[in-house]
Amino acid sequence: MQASIYQDVIGIQAAGQAYSLGSRFQECSQHRAVRLETIFELLILKFREDLLQALAEEPPGPARHLRAYIRCVCDHALSRQRGQKTAAQLLTRARFQNIWFDFVDAACADDLVPEDIALQCRAMVEDLWVIHVLVEPMAPQRITGIREHLLSLCGNDGNHESHRIN
């Protein structure tokens, strides 16, 4: 009889410890989620600031916003600023990808460039950045060559002449 009571007490203690660990884990997960959202929000605000600066320097044209976006992403790749690896890792999560894509859609909404060209240029420059930040850094000349090629695809004068990519 004593063993049974002892086992019940052990069981209750174990259940209490498991509950305590579970609630702590949940609190940590919630705290981590809030931290990630805050980091992502700060990254978007910084990128938006940089994009507005690039946009101010971009001449008028049918793809003005897309061209500023391409320049801004390539400038970020070339600068190797702190936090880019974290940003790229966050963008591997569907929730943050959706927020990012909505942000870029809104930023480039006023452009008159054909949608297929816009989507291809966006995908290429975003892939360049992710590969450069997470996989293997590219030489600055390669990034510059790709940037110039993408800018030529959405050029201001309707001339879609290709540039040689290094």
QUIHU-V865244 format. One record per pair of residues at least 24 apart in sequence whose C-alpha atoms are under 10 Angstrom apart, sorted by the first residue. I is the first residue (numbers start at 1). J is the second residue. Records with the same first field share a line. If there is no record, write none. Layout:
BEGIN
I=J ; J
END
This chain:
BEGIN
36=86 ; 87 ; 90 ; 96
37=90 ; 96
39=83 ; 86 ; 87 ; 90
40=83 ; 86 ; 87 ; 90 ; 91 ; 96 ; 99 ; 100
41=96 ; 99
42=87
43=83 ; 84 ; 86 ; 87
44=87 ; 99 ; 100 ; 103
47=72 ; 73 ; 76
48=72 ; 103 ; 104 ; 107
50=75 ; 76
51=107
52=107
58=156
59=156
60=156
61=111 ; 112 ; 113 ; 154 ; 155 ; 156 ; 157 ; 158
62=110 ; 111 ; 112 ; 113 ; 114 ; 154 ; 155 ; 156 ; 157 ; 158
63=108 ; 109 ; 110 ; 111 ; 112 ; 113 ; 114 ; 118 ; 151 ; 153 ; 154 ; 155 ; 156 ; 157 ; 158
64=108 ; 110 ; 111 ; 112 ; 113 ; 154 ; 155 ; 156
65=104 ; 106 ; 107 ; 108 ; 109 ; 110 ; 111 ; 112 ; 113
66=104 ; 105 ; 107 ; 108 ; 109 ; 110 ; 111 ; 112 ; 113 ; 118 ; 119 ; 121 ; 122 ; 150 ; 151 ; 154 ; 155
67=108 ; 111 ; 118 ; 121 ; 122 ; 147 ; 150 ; 151 ; 152 ; 153 ; 154 ; 155 ; 156
68=107 ; 108 ; 151
69=104 ; 107 ; 108 ; 121 ; 122 ; 125 ; 126
70=121 ; 122 ; 124 ; 125 ; 126 ; 146 ; 147 ; 148 ; 150 ; 151
71=125 ; 144 ; 147 ; 148 ; 150 ; 151
72=125 ; 147
73=122 ; 125 ; 126 ; 128 ; 129 ; 147
74=125 ; 126 ; 128 ; 129 ; 140 ; 143 ; 144 ; 146 ; 147
75=129 ; 143 ; 144 ; 147
76=129 ; 133
77=125 ; 126 ; 128 ; 129 ; 130 ; 131 ; 132 ; 133 ; 137 ; 138 ; 140 ; 143 ; 144
78=129 ; 132 ; 133 ; 137 ; 138 ; 139 ; 140 ; 141 ; 143 ; 144
79=140
80=132 ; 133 ; 137
84=129 ; 130 ; 133 ; 134
85=129 ; 130 ; 132 ; 133 ; 134
86=133 ; 134
87=130 ; 133
88=126 ; 129 ; 130 ; 131 ; 132 ; 133 ; 134
89=130 ; 133 ; 134
91=130
92=130
112=154
113=153 ; 154 ; 155 ; 156 ; 158
114=154
117=150 ; 153 ; 154
118=150 ; 153 ; 154
120=150 ; 153
121=147 ; 149 ; 150 ; 151 ; 153 ; 154
122=150
124=150
125=150
139=166
141=165 ; 166
142=166
END
